[in-house]
Amino acid sequence: MTIPLALPDRIPIADLAAVALLFAVWFAIGWFTERPPAGKPSVSVLMVRFRREWMLHFLSRDPRIFDGNILASLREGTAFFASACMIATGGILALIGNTEKLRGLAQELALEGGGEILWELKLLVTMFFVVNAFLKFVWSHRLFGYCAIMMAAVPNDPDDPMARDRAMQAADLNITAARSFNAGLRSVYFALGSLGWLGGPWVLMLGTAVVLFVTWRREFASTSRQVIMRSLPPPRWPDHARSPSSAPRPPQP
């Protein structure tokens, strides 16, 4: 006895290219954001310094309730986004189980169609980004919890030999949690962009380009980045990266 499968005869090349572009851009902007050029740091990288300075000031701040409130607000943000991703996942699963209504809406809007399995694949791509965002937010929430415990373990006496090391451990956990949170936000952006596939491959490419521009601008060309850069010294170039004209000249006899 054979079970017939309602698989599409073929997936159009344009659709495959659009999906490949979506994932390639998602991976590339994530890698570029976390590892930017030395002379063009992203907002995420710039905030690493301030997170370390936060923990240094935390050592001598008395009382430390202010720091606990900040960390609590960060955890609330991750919990909110994780809950939203869970709701979105349930909604996508409901649509996957009943794609007929979605196909009917697409026909009314004169959108490009496809087999039922193809519509499910389109929803699964969006679901991939939503689930990835959920996992990132949950892990970020847990890391912020570890950071809270590590901050509580910092001795009250700033001159204690263990105080600075514990504070730097808390800073590293805070930085790792923020990195996971930023990755979750990027997945949310690309989940929204992937919905363009419901309108066809060209709409998906357009959505990918819009998400790429928004993500790049917020990390490298936003007003918030200019504000953060005000109190920072100019970037220091490695010795091997300096041009010959910028190298120090030998003293004249």
C-alpha positions as CSV (number, residue, x, y, z in Angstrom):
1,M,0.0,0.0,0.0
2,T,1.4,3.3,-1.0
3,I,0.6,6.7,0.5
4,P,0.4,9.5,-2.1
5,L,2.3,12.6,-1.3
6,A,1.1,15.9,-2.5
7,L,4.6,17.2,-3.2
8,P,5.1,19.9,-5.8
9,D,6.6,18.8,-9.1
10,R,9.3,21.3,-8.7
11,I,10.1,24.5,-6.8
12,P,10.7,27.4,-9.2
13,I,14.3,28.5,-9.5
14,A,13.3,32.1,-8.5
15,D,11.9,30.9,-5.2
16,L,15.0,28.9,-4.4
17,A,17.2,31.8,-5.2
18,A,15.1,34.2,-3.1
19,V,15.2,31.8,-0.1
20,A,18.9,31.3,-0.5
21,L,19.4,35.0,-0.6
22,L,17.3,35.4,2.6
23,F,19.4,33.0,4.6
24,A,22.7,34.3,3.2
25,V,21.8,37.9,4.1
26,W,20.7,36.8,7.5
27,F,23.9,35.0,8.2
28,A,26.1,37.8,6.7
29,I,24.6,40.7,8.6
30,G,24.8,38.8,11.8
31,W,28.4,38.0,11.3
32,F,29.3,41.5,10.1
33,T,27.5,43.1,13.1
34,E,29.4,41.0,15.7
35,R,32.7,41.3,13.8
36,P,32.7,44.7,12.2
37,P,35.8,46.5,10.8
38,A,38.0,48.1,13.4
39,G,37.2,51.6,12.1
40,K,33.5,51.0,11.8
41,P,32.2,49.3,15.0
42,S,28.5,48.5,15.3
43,V,26.2,49.6,18.1
44,S,26.3,46.1,19.5
45,V,30.1,46.2,19.7
46,L,30.2,49.7,21.1
47,M,27.9,48.7,23.9
48,V,30.3,46.0,25.0
49,R,32.6,48.7,26.5
50,F,29.7,50.4,28.3
51,R,28.6,47.1,29.8
52,R,32.1,46.6,31.2
53,E,32.2,50.1,32.6
54,W,28.8,49.5,34.2
55,M,30.2,46.6,36.2
56,L,33.2,48.7,37.2
57,H,31.0,51.5,38.6
58,F,28.8,48.8,40.1
59,L,31.7,47.9,42.4
60,S,31.7,51.2,44.3
61,R,28.0,52.0,44.0
62,D,26.2,52.0,47.3
63,P,23.4,50.9,47.4
64,R,23.3,48.6,44.4
65,I,19.6,48.6,43.9
66,F,19.9,50.8,40.8
67,D,21.9,48.1,39.1
68,G,19.4,45.4,40.1
69,N,16.6,47.4,38.6
70,I,18.4,47.8,35.3
71,L,19.1,44.1,35.1
72,A,15.4,43.3,35.9
73,S,14.3,45.6,33.1
74,L,16.6,43.7,30.7
75,R,15.1,40.4,31.8
76,E,11.6,41.7,31.3
77,G,12.4,42.7,27.7
78,T,13.7,39.2,26.9
79,A,10.7,37.6,28.5
80,F,8.3,39.8,26.5
81,F,9.9,38.9,23.2
82,A,10.0,35.2,24.1
83,S,6.3,35.2,24.9
84,A,5.5,37.0,21.7
85,C,7.5,34.4,19.7
86,M,5.6,31.6,21.4
87,I,2.3,33.2,20.3
88,A,3.6,33.7,16.8
89,T,4.7,30.1,16.6
90,G,1.2,28.9,17.6
91,G,-0.3,31.1,15.0
92,I,2.0,29.8,12.2
93,L,1.3,26.2,13.3
94,A,-2.5,26.9,13.0
95,L,-2.0,28.3,9.5
96,I,0.1,25.3,8.4
97,G,-2.7,23.1,9.5
98,N,-5.2,25.0,7.4
99,T,-3.6,26.6,4.4
100,E,-6.8,26.7,2.3
101,K,-7.9,30.0,3.8
102,L,-4.5,31.4,3.1
103,R,-4.6,30.3,-0.5
104,G,-8.1,31.8,-0.8
105,L,-6.8,35.1,0.5
106,A,-3.9,35.0,-1.9
107,Q,-6.2,34.4,-4.8
108,E,-8.3,37.4,-3.8
109,L,-5.2,39.6,-3.6
110,A,-4.0,38.2,-7.0
111,L,-0.8,36.9,-5.4
112,E,1.3,34.2,-6.9
113,G,0.0,30.8,-5.9
114,G,1.5,27.3,-5.6
115,G,0.7,23.9,-4.3
116,E,-0.4,23.4,-0.7
117,I,3.0,22.0,0.2
118,L,4.7,25.1,-1.2
119,W,2.5,27.3,0.9
120,E,3.5,25.2,4.0
121,L,7.1,25.6,3.0
122,K,6.7,29.4,2.9
123,L,5.2,29.3,6.4
124,L,7.9,27.0,7.7
125,V,10.6,29.4,6.6
126,T,9.0,32.1,8.7
127,M,8.5,29.7,11.6
128,F,12.3,28.9,11.4
129,F,13.2,32.5,12.2
130,V,10.5,32.8,14.9
131,V,11.6,29.7,16.7
132,N,15.2,30.7,16.4
133,A,14.3,34.1,17.9
134,F,12.5,32.3,20.7
135,L,15.5,30.2,21.6
136,K,17.8,33.2,21.5
137,F,15.5,35.2,23.8
138,V,15.1,32.3,26.3
139,W,18.9,31.8,26.4
140,S,19.4,35.6,26.9
141,H,16.9,35.6,29.7
142,R,18.7,32.8,31.4
143,L,22.1,34.5,31.0
144,F,20.8,37.7,32.5
145,G,19.7,35.5,35.4
146,Y,23.3,34.1,35.7
147,C,24.6,37.7,35.5
148,A,22.3,38.7,38.4
149,I,23.6,35.9,40.6
150,M,27.2,36.8,39.7
151,M,26.5,40.4,40.6
152,A,25.1,39.3,43.9
153,A,28.3,37.4,44.5
154,V,30.5,40.5,44.1
155,P,31.8,41.5,47.6
156,N,30.5,44.7,49.1
157,D,34.0,45.9,49.7
158,P,35.4,47.2,46.4
159,D,39.0,46.6,47.7
160,D,38.3,42.9,48.1
161,P,40.7,41.0,45.8
162,M,37.8,39.0,44.4
163,A,35.6,42.0,43.7
164,R,36.9,43.1,40.4
165,D,37.2,39.6,39.0
166,R,33.6,38.8,39.9
167,A,32.4,42.1,38.4
168,M,34.2,41.2,35.1
169,Q,32.6,37.8,35.1
170,A,29.2,39.4,35.5
171,A,30.1,41.8,32.6
172,D,31.1,38.9,30.4
173,L,27.8,37.2,31.1
174,N,25.9,40.4,30.5
175,I,27.7,40.8,27.1
176,T,26.9,37.3,26.1
177,A,23.2,37.7,27.0
178,A,23.0,40.9,25.0
179,R,24.6,39.2,22.0
180,S,22.0,36.5,22.2
181,F,19.2,39.1,22.5
182,N,20.5,41.0,19.5
183,A,20.5,37.8,17.5
184,G,16.9,37.1,18.5
185,L,15.9,40.6,17.3
186,R,17.6,40.0,14.0
187,S,15.6,36.8,13.6
188,V,12.4,38.7,14.3
189,Y,13.3,41.2,11.6
190,F,14.0,38.5,9.0
191,A,10.8,36.6,10.1
192,L,8.9,39.6,9.0
193,G,10.8,39.9,5.8
194,S,10.3,36.2,5.0
195,L,6.5,36.8,4.9
196,G,7.2,38.5,1.6
197,W,7.5,35.0,0.1
198,L,3.7,34.7,0.4
199,G,3.6,37.3,-2.4
200,G,6.2,35.5,-4.5
201,P,10.0,35.4,-4.9
202,W,10.4,38.9,-6.0
203,V,8.5,40.3,-3.0
204,L,10.7,38.1,-0.8
205,M,13.8,39.6,-2.3
206,L,12.4,43.1,-1.8
207,G,11.6,42.2,1.8
208,T,15.1,40.9,2.4
209,A,16.6,44.0,1.0
210,V,14.4,46.2,3.2
211,V,15.3,44.2,6.3
212,L,19.0,44.3,5.4
213,F,18.9,48.1,5.1
214,V,17.0,48.6,8.3
215,T,19.3,46.3,10.2
216,W,22.5,47.8,8.8
217,R,21.3,51.3,9.4
218,R,20.4,50.7,13.0
219,E,23.8,49.2,13.7
220,F,26.1,51.4,11.6
221,A,24.3,54.6,10.6
222,S,21.7,55.4,13.2
223,T,21.4,58.5,15.4
224,S,21.8,56.3,18.5
225,R,25.2,55.2,17.2
226,Q,26.3,58.9,16.8
227,V,25.2,59.6,20.4
228,I,27.2,56.6,21.7
229,M,30.3,57.6,19.7
230,R,30.4,61.1,21.3
231,S,32.2,60.0,24.5
232,L,34.5,57.5,22.8
233,P,38.0,58.2,21.6
234,P,38.8,57.7,17.9
235,P,39.6,54.0,17.0
236,R,43.1,52.9,17.4
237,W,44.5,51.2,14.3
238,P,46.9,48.2,14.7
239,D,50.5,49.0,13.8
240,H,50.4,46.7,10.8
241,A,47.2,48.5,9.5
242,R,48.6,52.0,9.6
243,S,49.5,53.7,6.3
244,P,53.1,54.8,5.8
245,S,52.0,58.4,6.0
246,S,50.6,57.9,9.5
247,A,53.7,56.2,10.8
248,P,55.9,58.3,13.2
249,R,58.8,60.0,11.4
250,P,62.3,59.6,12.7
251,P,63.7,62.7,14.4
252,Q,65.7,65.0,12.1
253,P,69.4,65.4,13.0
